[in-house]
Amino acid sequence: MFDIQNTQQIATILDGKIVFQNDNFDFSKNDDFAVITDTRKLNDETLQHKNILFVVLKGENFDAHDFLPEIIKNQNKNKNIYAILIDNANKFNNLNLQKAENSLSVILVNDTRLALGNLAKHWRNNFDNSQLQIFGITGSNGKTTTKEMLGKILRQHFGEQNVLATVGNLNNDIGLPLTLLNLRKHHQAAVIEMGMNHPGEIEYLAEIAKPNFSAITTIQRAHLQGMQNLQIIAKEKGAIYKFTQNVAVINLNFLQSSPEFVDLWENICQENPQKISVNYFDFDFDNKNQTNQTNQTNQTKAKINFQNLVENNQNCLLIKNQNANQNEKIILQVLGNHNAYNAATATALALAAGIDLATIKTALQDFQAVKGRLQIKKAAYPITLWDDTYNANPDSVKAAIDVLANFDGTKILILGDMGEIGENSENLHKEVGIYARQKNIDYLLCLGESTQFTATAFDEFLPKPKNPALYFANGKINKLTDYLKMLLTMLLQAVVGDKIAVLVKGSRFMKMERIVEELVNKRK
């Protein structure tokens, strides 16, 4: 089945050349291999008995070619590296590989980062549709949660060991190829997440992965730097449909706000040489959609309809599958309309692949929040603590505020800067401050640089808040946590703990999880 047989063939596939030859490792006889790019993993116990292809990468602030001596030293010790992929011959020539007790091959290519993608593309092509179903997911928000939800559904259907999924958020031009290179003969399904922070990235990733089924979760104000507007983001994300092999899943809710997005994606699907099908679904947020021409169009075109109702503070997802004349009700363990929407997208993808609603229900009703994404944490204080620290942009912050606003009690929002949102950053930070006031958030604590605008907007929105926002500059996280602990101590003297909720959120670079850890581990 696999047409990559040995290191010589790798060199040929990548248009490279072998500059140091070993015993020409044979893939066809050994399925126990791994492709890695991080020297820190060389001593990982789980890799000690695998045959390693090490890809030497360069970044803005590092060049792994500088670690070649360390890699060779590891080879002398563990004897598990069968090949190294490099693109800097000069640094290789300074090494004395003869000292390696267990020989290895060194393959020289023009660009190791592109070579990694090309190798993954070639490896993925070894699996045809009868053997493996690949699901591709992209979007501004909700990618990882949707991926985890779909992964749980697929494991319920195919079995735990037969499903591969993107680990964490390894969704870029390094993480995606590494994920695909973990595909093995026993896998029956794979869920591949595709992220984007520059134009052309989704097209590049989708061409490598060639998903059988694909969906776009949301088009929102994230990674705006270099994108300018939502139309450009929609076009970039839509490239996933260009390389979809079987079914494109499209949410018709976009017709209400941005019908041009649906037109754009439909055109991409029509131009796809695979003549793919398009499955449509629509989503009703807590029965708030108004009956109008757009929604009537949705109901006619969409064969899968979702409605989210909140019952006893839980999301209740109602599903109507017109294709199979089925109805189902799923009680979700995750909060927020946005998470119900993520579940709807995962369900639509699973249904497109022929998975039954009973299996989907079993998986989703047991699904727990992903780390750092509205995850409930047990605090040292008797309060409700939500860890939503993985990342932040204006729309995801608003979604988090919606969840906090529904809490029956004192609401405390701790917000860090939002990154990668472009030249309009000041106004967008003001926007979420105003939204927090509109949603009657009781206390707002801000950390960073740009959140000073959030705090100001919160205070200036009429009527004036009872409790003015507090702003802490970068580097003042200890002062923020000290104040927060003092505030909680004071509040707990007046109200019971189950009437106090704290939600912490910010962009990844802000590392807002440090505040969560303080509340979980320490109490003064």
N, C-alpha and C positions, 0 to 999 in steps of 0.2 A: 504493500500500500504506500509506503513512504519512499519518495524518490530522492531524499537526501540520505546518501549512504555513508559518506565519510568526509573527512576534513578537506580532501582535495576537491570534492564536489561543492563544499561550502565556498571555497575560494573561487570556483568557477561561477557559481550562482551570483556571487557578490562582485564579480569582475575584479577580483584581487589576485594576489599571488602568495604562495607559501614561501616565506623567507627563512623558515627553520622547520624541519620536517621531523615528525615523530612516527609512530607505527601506524598512522592513518586510521584513527579510531573509526569503528564501523557502527553506524546508527542502527543498521538493520538487525544487528545481533544484540543490541543493548538499549533498552528503553529507559534505563535509569540514568538520565543525564539532566543537567540544569544549565540554563543560561543566566548569568548574573552580571551586574555592572558595578557592584559596591564591594570594595575590599573588606568592609566590616563583616560581610557575610561569609568570607572565606573560612572562618572558624566556627560557623554555625553548625551545631551538632547534627541538624537534619540534613546537611549537605555533605557530611564527612564520607559517606559511602556512594555519593553520586559522582559522575564524570562531568566536570565543569568546563563550559565554554565561557571564558571571561572576555567581555566586551569593554575595551578601554575607551572611556568617553571624555570629552572636554566640555566644560561649561564656562560661564562668564567669570567665575571666580576660582576655577580649579582646572587641572589637567591630570587625569588619572595616569597618564604616561609617567608622571613623576613617581608613581607608586609601583612601577614595574619591578624594582628590586624587591619590594615587599611581597609582590605576587609570586616571584620566583622563589623567595625564601619559604613561602607557604607551600609551594610545590615540592620543595625539598623535604618538607615535614610531612605533609599529608598525601602527596602523590595522587591528587585527584583532579588536577587541571589537565585536560587533554589538548586544549587549544586556547590561544589568546588572539583577539582581534584588535589590531592597532592601525593608526593612520599617521604615525610619526616615526619614520624609519630612523631618524637620527638618534632618538632616545633609545631605540631598540639596539642599535649598533654598539652602544656603550655597555651592553650587558654581556656577561659570559654565561650563556645558557648551557654550556657543557657541564656546568656544576650541578645541573639538575639530575638527581639520581634517577628519576622517572621521566623519560623524555616527553616533550610536548611539541605541538606545532604552533607556529606564529604566522598569522595571516595578515598581510598588509593590504589595506583598502584605502580608497580616497577619503572617505568620511565614515567613521564608525557609527555615528548616530543614524545616518541614512542607511548604512549597511544593516543595522539592527532591524530597522523597519522592513527592508527588503527580505531579510531572512525570515521574519515573521510572516510576511505576505506569502512567501513560497511555502512555508510550513503549513499555514492555514489552508492553502490550496490542496493539500494532501487529503483533506476531509471533504467528502461530497455530501449532498443533502440527505442521502439515505442513511448516512452514518451519524451526522451531527447537525443540530439546529443551533445557529448563533443568533442571539438577540442583541441588537444595538440600541443604546439609549443615550440621548444627548438632551440638552436644554440648559436654560440659565439657572434654574433652581430645581431641586427635587431629584436630580439624577441618581445620587447615591442611595437615597431612601427607596426610590422606585426600583433600582437595581437589586437592593437587598430583598425587597418584597417579592420581586419576580424570581430571584434566586431561591427563596423559600418555597414558592409555588413549584418550581421546577424540581427541587429536591424531593418534595412531597410526591411528585409524579414519577420521576425517573430513578430516585434513590440518591442518598447523600453523596456517594462516591462518584456518581456519574455526571455530576454537574460542576462546571468550572465557572468562576465569577471573578471579576475584577476585585482585587483586594484593596480595601479602603478606597482611596481616591486616586489610584495609580492609573489615571485616565488620559495621559498625554502621550507624546511621541516616543517616550521611553517606557512608561508603564504599560501601555496597551500592547506593544510588541512582546514585552516580557510575559504578559498574561497569555497571549496566544501561543507563545513558545512552550507553555506548560500544558498544552493540549496533548492528550494521549489517546490511544486506540479505544479505551473503555469509555471515554466521555461521549455522552449522548446530547448534551446541551451546554451552551456557554452563554453567560450574560456579560456583555462588554460595555463598559461605560466610556463615553467619549467626551472629554472636556476641551475647552477652547480658551486661549487668551491672545490669539492673533489670527488674522485672516488666513484662510486656506488650511487651517489645522484639521477641521472636521473632514474636509474632503480627503486629506492625506490619510487620516486614521480610518475612515470608512472604506477607502480603497484597499487598505491592508486587511481589515476585518471581514469585509463583504458579508454583512449580517443578512440572515434569511428574513428576519422580522425586525422592524425598527420603529422607533417613536421619538417624538420631540416632546419633552415634558412642558416647558414654559419658555416664553420669550420675554425676558425682563431685564431690568437695568443692572446687569452684572457684567464685568469685564468690558466696560464701555471704552476704556482707553484703546485707541486704534480702531474703534468700530463706529464712533460718532452717533449712531442712532439704532433704534430697534429694527428698522427695515434691513439694515446691513447684517445685524445679528441673525434675523430670520433667514436671510439668504445663506449665510455661512452655515447655520445649523441645518438648513434644508439639504445640504450636500450629502447628508446621511442617506437620503432617499435615492440619490444618484447611483449608489452602489448596493442598494438592497436587492436581494435575490428573489424573494417570494412575496412578502406582504408589507406594505407601508401602513402604519396605524396613524391616523390623523384625528385630532380633537377638534370638533366643529365649534367649540366655544370661542375659538379664535375669530369666528365670523362676526361675533358681537362687537369686538373691539378692533380687530385688524383683519378684515376679510381678504385683504391683499396677500396676507401670509398664506392663507389656504390656497388661493389662486396660484401663488408662486410654487408651493409644494406640489400641487396637482400637476403643474406643468413639468416639474422635475420628474415626477413619477411617470408621466406620459412619455417623456424622452428616454426613460430607462430602457436599454435594449433588452432587458430580461422580461419586458411586458408584465410587470408586477401588478398584483391586485392592490386595491386600497380599501382598508377597513376604517369606517368612520365611527366615532362615538361622541356622545355629548354628556355633560356633567351639570347637574343642578345643585348649586350651593345652598343647602338648607332651605330648599323650596323658595328661593328668592328670585329665580328667573321669571320675568314677565312674559306673558303670552304676546308674542309679536310675530311679524313675518319671518324674522331671523330664526326664532325658535321653532316655528312651524317648518322651516326649511331643515333645521337640524333633525327634527323628529321624523321627517320624510327620508332624509339621506342617511342618518345614523341608525344602524341596526343594533347598536348596543347603547343602552341608556343607563346613566348612573344618577342617583340622587342621594345627597348626604343629609341626614337628619341627626340632630344632637338629642340624644335621649339619656337622661341620668348622667350628664356630663361625659358621655361617650359618643364617638362617631358611629353612626349606624348607616352603612352603605347599602342602598337598595339597587339591585342590578336587574335590568330587563334585557335579556338576550333574545332579540326578535329572530335571529337566525335559527335558533333551536327551540323557540317558544318556551324559554325558561325564565323563571324569576327567582331571585335569591336575596337574602338579607344577611349581611355580615356585620357583626359587632367588632369594631377595631379597638385595639389597646393603645393606639396613638391618638394624640389630640390634634385639633386644627383642621379646618377645611382643606388646607394645602396637603395634609397627609392623607385625607380621604381621596383627594384628587390623585395623589401619587399611587394609592391603591387601585384607583380606577384605571390609570394608565397601565400598571402592571397586569391587571386583569384583562384589559383589552389585548395586550400582547400575548398573554397565555391563551386566550380564546382563539386568537388568530392561528395559533399553532395546534389547535384541536384539543386543548386540555379542558376537562369538564369542570363545571362550576362547583361541584361538590369538593373536588380536590383543591380548587382555589379558595373556597370558604375555609376548609380545614387549616390551610397554611396561613391565611391572612388573620384569622381570629387568634392565632397564637403568636403573631408578629409583635416584637418589642422594638421600641425606639432605637435608632442607630446612635452610637456614641457621639455626643456633642450636638445632637439634633433633637431638641426638645426632649431630652432624656431626663427622667425624674431621678434625682439623686437623694440618698439618705443623708441629711445634714446632721451636724452635731447639735443644731438647734431644732426644736420641734416645729418645723415650718415645712411648707412645700417648696422644693428647690428644683428649678428647671435649668439644665445645662444645655444651652443652645449656642455653644461657643465655637462650633466648627468654622463658621464663616458668616459673612453678613453683606447684604446689599439692601437698598431701600425697600424692595418688595418683600424680601425675606424678613426684614425687621418688622415691617407692618404685619406680616402673618404671625410673627411671634407675639407682637403686641395684642393682636386679636385674641390669642389664646389666654394671655395674662388678663385681658380685660374681662373675660368670661368668668374669672375666678371670683368667688363670693367671699370677699374679705379685703384686707390691705394688700395693695399691689405695689411691688418694688421692682423697678426696671434698672438694670445696670448695663450700660451700653458703651462699647468701645468703638473706635473709628471704623468706618467702612472704607475699604481700599478698592482701587481699580475701578472707580466710577466716573473718571474723566474730569473735564474742566468745570463741570457743574457741581462739583463736590460740596461746596459751601451750601448751595440751595437745597441739595438733596439731604444733607445733614439737618438743615432747618426743617425740612418737610417731615422727617420722622419725629422731630421734637413736637411739632404741631399735632401730628397724629396721636402721639402719646397723650397729649392734653385732651384731645377730642375723645379719646377712649377712657378718660378719667383715671389715668395712672396716678397713684398717690405719691410715690417718691421716684425721682429720676436721678441716678448717679452716673456721671459721664467720665470716661477716661480717654486720654489721647491728646490729639491736637484739634482735629476737625469737629469733635463732639462739643467743643465750646459753643459752636453755632447751634447745635441741638439743644443745649441747656438754655441758651438765650431765647430761642424760639419757644421753648416750653414755657418759660417765665412770662414772655410778652403776649402770649395768646390769651385773649379775654374770654371769660373772666380770669383774673389772675389766680394762679394755683395757691392752695392753702399752704403747701410745702414747696418752696422754690427749689429748682434743680440745683444740684451741686456738681461742679466741674473740677476734675483733678487732672493736671497736666501729665504728660508722659513722664514716667519715672516716679510718679506719686502713688503707685498702686498700694503701697503699704498704708498710706494715709487713708486711701479709700476703704480698704478692708477694715482698718481700725474704726473708722466712722460707721461702717456698716454693722459691725459687731455691737457698737454702742447703741445704734438705732434699734437693732433687733432686741437687745436686752431691755431697752426702754419700752418697746412695743409689747414685748411678752409680759411685761408687768401689768399691762392694761387689757390685753386681749389674749385669747387662747391661741396656741401655735397653729392649729389647723385653719386659722383665719388669716394667716400671713403667707404670702407667696413671693418668692424672689426668682426673677428670670434674668440670666446673664447671657449677653450676646455681643459679638464683635467679629471683625474680620480675623482671618487666621493669624496674620502677623502681629496682632495685638495680644495673642496668647491669654485670652480672658479666662481660660480654664484655671488659671492660677487663683482666681477669686473663688471659683467653685471649690477648689481643693482646700482653700482656707476655711470655707464654711463646712466642709465635710470632715476635715481632720482636726481643726483647732477650735477652742472656745475659751474666751477670756472671761 
